[in-house]
Structures are given as C-alpha cells and as structure tokens.
Amino acid sequence: MFQLQALIFDVDGTLAETERDGHRVAFNQAFAAAGLDWNWTPERYGELLAVTGGKERIRHFWQQYLPEFVPPLSAGMSEQEWIAGLHKAKTNYYVQLLQTGGISLRPGVRRLLTEARAAGLRLAIATTTTPDNVTALLEAALGPESLSWFELIAAGDIVPAKKPAPDIYHYALNEMQLDPAYCLAFEDSQAGLESARQAGLTTVVTVNDYTRSQDFSGAAIVLDHLGEPDMPFQVLQGDAEGATYFQVSLADALLKASHRV
C-alpha cells in the first residue's frame, strides 16, 4: 500500500500568482534602471515563460528578439556576469513588490499546508526561482515562521539543469531520502509536470492564465486552483472523487490511484 509521506511544491504560479504582476513587473523595473528600453508586455512574458529560469529568460529574449544588442560590459565582465547582475537587480525589485503585499497565495494553498502539517506530512519546495524569491514570498504571504514548515527549499541554481529536466526533484528526493512513489508534487506548467513526472512523482497541476492551454497529459489531476470550502475548484482533467476542494484525503487518494494496477 502506498502511504503518502510528503508534498513537494513548485512556487511561481503554483503557490502564488507571481508571474504577470510580480516577476514581469520586476524585470521591467530592472531593465529601466539599467538604461535598457526593454519592456515585457503580459503577452510577451507569456511567451518567455516557455524558458525556465530568469537568467535563462533574459538571454533567450536578447538572442531571440534583439540579436544585434551588445550588452554594456564593464572591463573584465563576461556576458554571463552582466546577465546575473541584471537578474539580481530584478530579484531586489521583486522582493520589494512582495513586501508591499501586492502578491497573495492562490486559493487553498494556506489551508492545504496547514492541514498537511497537522497530518504529519513532510513538506518541501522544488523550484527554478531563486532562494531569495522563495523566502520573500513565504515570509510576506505566510509569515517568517513559515520557513520552518518546509524541510527543504530546493531552489535556483542548486542543480545544473532546470525544469523540464528532473534535476531539482531528484535533488529534493535525495536530500530528504524519499521514494517518489510516496510523494505528491504540485505544479502549474507543462515544464513543471514533465520535470516532476521524470522524477517518478505523481503530480497535481493547478493552471493559471499563462498555462491553461498547455498539455498536461500524465497529470494525476488538473484543477483551476486548490479550492476552498466556499470556493470550489473546477476539475479540468482527472477525477476528484467527489471532492470540491483539495484536502490531504484527496492527495492520498490520487497517490494510491496512480499506483493502482
């Protein structure tokens, strides 16, 4: 019998709607501060989300849309260092946005985390965003004590290959000495689903405006959000077994169903 042991969460778009009104805005602020006339519209940012990782997204945009651009490198500075500096500035702007309270958790996230802790489940984060972004979001949305809720925060460049590669999930599972057969992952994108599935994880997907039309074949269930007792979720794919909001009991049922022969 497969007994649920841990829940592993992606961050951006999964725990909170951070992309359009958070990261995108912060990128544009960093570009302006650097004297660049780049502006990522919501539509353009949606296209760029196909590239995982902020630094990777900057390089892709430059090479794909502005191939003639020459970065203003200081003496001895490499292109990679210039991108890293631009991304660091973006992270600082993003943290400032979080501290103003402009980004909140998605429906059902706080409730599920609280219920999972009460049930004795282990919690972890596996994300391509930077550790500073994760810390800032958790502290702003859940309070400073929430950092201790998660046994592991696997984030950023801790692994060489980002999603859809499974590296970040392999890292988390190895560090926590967990068998993926006893864990459930939560993602919002096709790249995230591929990453989790390649690591052997049963995966729940909660879509957002940017990812709604992506292919989620192989997900245990696809929802519009995790839901609340007074805000039922919409099942887009799969079987919620009569549930109207996501609870630990549904997580356990989905895990068992994924291993049922």
N, C-alpha and C positions, 0 to 999 in steps of 0.2 A: 504493500500500500504506500502510495506517495503522500507523505505528510508535509504540508507547506512549512518551510523554515524561514524564508526571507523574501522581502520585497526590494527590488532594485529599481531606482527611478532615474530616468533622464531628467533634465532640468528645463531648458528653454522650450517653451511650447507645451511641455508636459506638466510641470508643477505650476507654471505661471505663463501668462501671455506676454512674454518678454520681447518677442522679436520685432513686430512692427513699431510699437510705441516705446520700446526700450533700446535694444541694440541698434536698430536702424537710426534712431534719433542721435544716439551717442556717436555712431560712426560719422554722421554728417557734422556733428559738432567738432569732432577731432579733425575732420578734413578742413573745415573752415579755419580752425585755429592754426593749422599747418600751412595756410595760404593756398589751399587747393580749391579749385572750383567744382569739385565733385559733389554731386547731390544724388543720393539713392532714394528714389521715389518708392512708395509702398510696392508698386508693381515691379520695379527693377529689383528691389530687395527680395521679393518673392522668387524671382529667377535665380538670384545669387544664393539662395538657401539650398540649392542643389549641391553647393560646395560646402562641406562641413569644416568648421574651424574659422575663426575670424581672420587670422593672418593669411590663411589659405584663400579666403574670400577676397581680401584686398588684392593679393597677387593675381588671382583669376580675373578680377574686374579690370585691373590695369592691362593685363596681357590680352584680354578678350575685346575690350571696348576702347582702350587707349594705347594701342601698340607703339605709337610714336612718343609716348610720355617718357621723359627722363627724370628720375627722382633726384631731388636736390640733396645729394650726399655730401656730408662733411668729409674732411680729409681723413682717409683711412677707414671710412664707414662702408660696410657692404650693403647691398640691396636688402638682404635679409634683416640686417640690423635696423635699417630705415623702416621697414615694414613693422618690425617688432616695436619700435618706438611709437609709431603711429597707432598701433593696436593698444599699447599701454595707455596712451592718452585717451583712446576710446573707452577703455575699461574704467578710467577715472571718471569720465563723464557719465558712464552707465551707473556707477556706484552712487554718484550724486543724484541721479534720477530716482534710484531706489530709495534713497534716504528721504526724499520728498513724499514718499508714499504713493507715487503715481502708478505703481505696478503691484497688482494683488494676485493672490493664489487663484488657480482655477477652481470651479465648483467641486466640492467633495474631497479636495486634497488634504486640508487640515483634519477633517473628520476621519478620513481613512488612516492617516498617520497616527492619530490619537488612538484609534481602535486597534491598529496593528501593534502598537507599543503595549497596550493593555493585554493583548493576546500573547505577548511574549515573542513576537516575530522579530527577527533581525532586519535592520533597515540599512540600505546603502544607496549611494548615488554613483552613477556612471555616465559621464557627460564629456563632450568635447569643449565646453566652455571653460574659462579659466577658473582656478580655485577662488580668486578674489570675487568673481561674479557670483559664484555659488554662495560663498559666505555672506556677501552683501544681501542677496535675495533672502536667504534663510533668516538672517538677523532682522531684516526690515519686515518680513511677512509673518514670521513665527516667533520672533524674539531671540535674543542671544543664546538662551538656554537650548534652543533647538539644534544647535551644532552637535550637542552631545547625544541627540536622538539617533544619529547615523553612525554606525560602527565604522564606516569607511566612506570617504568622499574621494572618488577616483575622478580626476578632472584634468582638463588641459593637455599639456604635452607630456604627461607622465608615461604615455606609450607612443611609439613612433608613428603608427598608422591610425588615423581617426575613422569614425564611422563613415561608410558602412562596413569597414573592417571590424572584426570582433575583438580586437586587441583590448579595448577598455573593459569589456565584460570579462574576458579571460583574466585580466589583471585583478579585477574585483573578486571574482570567484576564487582565484588562487590565494589572494591575501586573506580572505575570510575562510579559506579551506571549506568551501561549499561545493556540493554537487549541483550542477544546474538543474537536474531533474527535480529538485526540491525547492526551486526558486521561481518567482514570477517577476518579469520585467515590465516596466511601463514606459511606453514611447509615444511619440506623436507624428513620426515621419517614416517614410519608406526606408530611408537610410538607417534610421534607428532600429526599425524592425529587422532589417537584414543583419545588422550588427548583432542584435540580441539572439536572433534565430541561429546564426552561425556559431554562436557560443553555446547552443543547445538549450536556450531558455524559452519557456512558454511565455508569450508576450501579449500584453494588453495594449491596445492603441486608443488614444483619445485624440481625435483630429482637431485641427484648428483651421482658420480660413486659408492659410497657406498650404496645408497638406491634405485638405479634404478630398481632392480628386486623385490622390496618389494610389498606387496599387498596394493593398495590404493583404495579399494572398499569404496565408500561413499564420496570420494572427489568430490568437485564441478567441478574441472578440474585438470589435471596433465600435467605439462609442463616441458621441459628440463631447462628452465630459463624464466625470465620475458620478455626478448627480448628488442630490441631497434629498432627504425625506419629502421636502416641499418643492423640489426641483428635479423631477425625474430625468434620467438620461434617455437619449434616443439610441437604440441599437441599430447600427449601420451594417453590421456583419456579425454573424455568430448567434449564439443562444445564451441569453442572460438567465435562463431557468426561472423566469417569472419575477426576477428582481427589478426594481425600478431605480435603485442607486447602488453604488459599488460598496460592498462590505467584505470583511475577511472571509465570511462564509462563501461568497461568490468566488473570491480568489482561490480558495481551497477547491471548490467545485471545478473551476476551469483547469487547475493544475491536474486534478485527477482525470478529467475528461481528455486532456491532451495526451495522457499516457495509457488511456483505455484501449485495449486491443479489440 
